[in-house]
Amino acid sequence: LCGMRALQAPCVVYSFGSHNETSFEQGLRRLKPACEVHIFDPFILPNKNYARALGVHVHDVGISNVDEIWPVGAPKCGWKRRPCAKAIRMETLDTIMRRLGHSYIDVLKMDVEGAEGIALEAMREQGALSRVGMINVEIHGMVNKRHVLESLEADGFRLWKAEPNIALLPVAGPKRVSWEYGLIHKHYRPNRHSNSPEMAKVPMVDKAGKDATKAVDPPFDGWRF
């Protein structure tokens, strides 16, 4: 992650779509043990005892563009797109933040198997994106990545990482199935808890009392695909 070493408590991390794979959260906890980390996945959550030992909070809820309950038997449930074996609770980021009492998220990570497009659109419409500092998102093939990235750029986010996700298919062989993107808001400053340009102008001071502010808005001439 870009700028993670500058984070200090209080810092908040939301991770959507763990699929019981927690290497990201483990690495973050090792680097920044004071950060408050939340994992959200209505389908496959880490064992609660393991999560407690890791020092993270787990939530049986998914991210979407509306607050709703998917009933048992609803189609296309989870990454295998099978009928839901249980009732699934979906919420918008705005609802989740209000329910957990968070006014700002330092890091938002999403791997939600194609739901990232509608979820990000709802964040934009509800104003939740203005309360996020960094985004790590996997954009899948069914989502218009150009639209997603250009919309995020218009909201003040700047791309710092683009990495293909390659799957080895039994017949076709290696195939690019998605892209992982890292973005950071141009006015984000650790511990400011705001994306306002006024707050970004306030210098960050290190332990020695020196100005530690680093610009995160380099000259930008458009996305490249």
C-alpha positions in Angstrom: 0.0 0.0 0.0 1.1 3.5 -0.8 1.9 5.6 2.4 1.1 2.9 4.9 4.3 3.5 6.9 3.1 7.1 7.6 -0.2 5.8 9.2 -0.6 6.2 13.0 -3.5 5.5 15.3 -6.3 6.2 14.9 -6.5 4.6 11.5 -9.3 2.5 10.0 -9.1 -0.2 7.3 -12.1 -1.8 5.6 -11.5 -5.0 3.6 -14.4 -6.4 1.6 -14.4 -9.9 0.1 -11.8 -11.9 2.0 -12.8 -15.4 0.8 -11.0 -16.5 4.0 -7.7 -15.3 2.6 -6.1 -12.8 5.0 -2.6 -12.3 3.9 -3.3 -8.6 3.2 -4.7 -8.1 6.7 -1.9 -10.0 8.3 0.7 -7.9 6.6 -1.1 -4.7 7.5 -1.4 -5.8 11.2 2.3 -6.6 11.3 3.2 -3.2 9.8 0.6 -1.1 11.7 -0.7 -3.0 14.7 -2.5 0.0 16.0 -4.8 0.3 12.9 -8.4 -0.8 13.4 -9.1 -3.5 10.7 -12.5 -4.7 9.6 -13.2 -7.7 7.3 -16.5 -8.0 5.5 -17.7 -11.1 3.7 -21.3 -12.5 3.8 -20.1 -15.8 2.2 -16.8 -17.0 3.6 -15.5 -15.3 6.7 -12.3 -16.1 8.6 -12.7 -18.2 11.8 -13.7 -15.8 14.5 -11.1 -17.1 17.0 -8.4 -16.8 14.4 -9.6 -13.3 13.5 -9.6 -12.3 17.2 -6.0 -13.6 17.5 -5.1 -11.6 14.4 -6.6 -8.5 16.0 -9.3 -7.8 13.3 -13.0 -7.5 13.4 -15.2 -9.7 11.1 -18.6 -8.8 9.8 -21.1 -11.1 8.0 -22.2 -8.5 5.5 -21.5 -7.6 1.9 -21.0 -4.3 0.1 -23.6 -3.2 -2.5 -25.4 -0.1 -3.9 -28.5 -0.7 -1.7 -29.4 -2.0 1.8 -31.2 -5.3 1.3 -31.4 -9.0 2.3 -30.9 -11.7 -0.3 -33.3 -14.6 0.6 -32.3 -18.2 0.6 -32.3 -19.5 -2.9 -31.6 -16.1 -4.5 -29.5 -16.6 -7.7 -25.9 -15.8 -8.3 -24.7 -15.9 -4.7 -21.0 -15.6 -4.1 -18.1 -15.9 -6.5 -19.4 -19.3 -7.9 -22.8 -17.6 -8.7 -24.8 -20.4 -7.1 -28.2 -20.0 -5.3 -27.8 -18.6 -1.8 -27.7 -21.3 0.9 -28.5 -18.7 3.6 -30.0 -15.2 3.8 -27.3 -12.7 2.8 -27.2 -9.1 4.2 -25.9 -6.4 1.8 -25.3 -2.8 2.8 -23.9 0.4 1.3 -20.6 1.8 2.6 -22.4 4.8 4.0 -24.7 2.5 6.1 -21.8 0.4 7.3 -19.8 3.5 8.4 -22.7 4.9 10.3 -23.5 1.6 11.9 -19.9 1.2 13.1 -19.4 4.8 14.0 -16.7 5.7 11.6 -16.5 9.1 9.9 -13.4 8.3 7.8 -11.6 5.3 6.3 -7.9 5.4 5.6 -7.8 2.2 3.4 -10.7 0.7 1.5 -9.9 -2.7 -0.1 -12.4 -4.5 -2.3 -12.4 -7.9 -4.1 -16.1 -8.4 -4.5 -16.4 -10.4 -7.8 -18.0 -7.8 -10.1 -20.0 -5.8 -7.5 -17.3 -3.1 -7.3 -18.8 -1.0 -10.1 -22.3 -0.5 -8.5 -20.7 -0.3 -5.0 -18.4 2.5 -6.0 -21.2 4.4 -7.8 -23.3 4.3 -4.6 -20.3 5.6 -2.6 -20.0 8.5 -5.0 -23.8 9.3 -5.0 -24.0 9.1 -1.1 -20.8 11.1 -0.5 -18.9 8.2 1.1 -16.0 8.4 -1.3 -15.1 11.8 0.1 -14.4 10.0 3.4 -11.9 7.5 2.0 -8.1 8.1 1.7 -6.8 5.1 -0.2 -8.6 2.4 -2.4 -7.3 -1.0 -3.4 -9.8 -2.6 -5.8 -9.9 -5.6 -8.0 -11.9 -4.8 -11.2 -13.3 -7.8 -12.9 -14.0 -8.4 -16.6 -17.7 -7.7 -16.4 -17.1 -4.2 -15.1 -16.2 -1.2 -17.3 -12.8 -0.4 -15.8 -12.4 2.8 -17.9 -15.6 4.2 -16.5 -14.7 3.2 -12.9 -11.2 4.7 -13.1 -12.1 7.9 -14.8 -14.9 8.4 -12.3 -12.5 7.9 -9.4 -10.0 10.3 -11.1 -12.8 12.9 -11.3 -13.4 12.4 -7.5 -9.7 13.3 -6.8 -8.1 9.8 -6.7 -4.8 9.1 -8.4 -3.6 5.8 -9.6 -0.3 4.5 -8.3 -0.6 0.7 -9.0 -2.1 -1.4 -11.9 -1.5 -5.1 -11.8 -3.1 -7.9 -13.9 -4.5 -10.9 -12.2 -3.7 -14.0 -14.2 -5.7 -17.2 -13.9 -4.5 -20.6 -15.2 -7.4 -22.1 -17.1 -7.5 -25.9 -17.7 -7.9 -25.6 -21.5 -7.1 -22.0 -22.6 -4.0 -21.7 -20.3 -3.0 -18.3 -18.7 -5.7 -15.6 -19.0 -6.0 -12.1 -17.6 -9.3 -12.2 -15.7 -9.1 -9.0 -13.7 -6.9 -6.0 -12.8 -5.9 -4.9 -9.3 -5.7 -1.1 -8.9 -4.3 1.1 -6.1 -5.4 4.7 -5.8 -4.8 7.4 -3.3 -6.8 10.7 -2.9 -4.8 13.7 -4.0 -5.6 15.5 -0.7 -5.2 12.5 1.6 -2.8 13.0 4.5 -2.5 10.3 7.2 -4.3 11.2 10.4 -6.1 14.2 8.9 -9.3 12.2 8.4 -10.4 14.5 5.6 -9.9 14.9 1.9 -10.4 18.6 2.0 -7.7 20.7 0.2 -7.6 23.0 3.3 -6.6 20.1 5.6 -4.0 18.9 3.0 -2.2 22.2 3.2 -1.5 21.7 6.9 2.0 20.4 7.2 2.7 17.0 8.7 5.4 17.0 11.4 7.6 14.1 12.2 8.9 13.1 15.6 11.9 15.5 15.2 9.5 18.4 14.5 10.4 18.6 10.8 7.9 19.0 8.0 7.2 15.5 6.7 4.5 16.4 4.2 4.8 14.6 0.9 2.8 15.6 -2.2 0.6 12.8 -3.6 -0.8 14.8 -6.6 1.9 14.6 -9.4 1.3 16.0 -12.9 -1.5 13.9 -14.4 -2.3 13.6 -18.1 -5.0 10.9 -18.1 -5.3 7.2 -17.6 -3.5 4.8 -19.9 -5.0 1.4 -20.8 
